[in-house]
Amino acid sequence: MSLVLILAIGWVFGGVLTAMLPVGRQYVPGVAWLIAAPVLLVWIGVEHGWVFAGLGMAAFVSMMRNPLRYLWARMWEGRR
């Protein structure tokens, strides 16, 4: 198994562990996971093909749907 896939699996487990934290302590690790995801997805696309990067993107959107929904509302709709 390649290094990028091992890191992606670690990203998933880290995201699950972050979700188990109390709400007030989820912010910092959650932002770190949001920043790390595009890097991992591009790396997966380069090493294994863009189909697998697309599958990874589907998993990313599924796991981070609430933070992405919040960012979307804040950036594009001007809501807080």
ZIKA-V635261 format. One record per run of one state. SS is the DSSP state (H for helix, E for strand, C for the rest). FROM is the first residue (numbers start at 0). TO is the last residue. Records with the same first field share a line. If there is no record, write none. Layout:
SS: FROM-TO + FROM-TO
This chain:
C: 0-1 + 19-21 + 25-25 + 48-48 + 63-63 + 76-79
H: 2-18 + 22-24 + 26-47 + 49-62 + 64-75
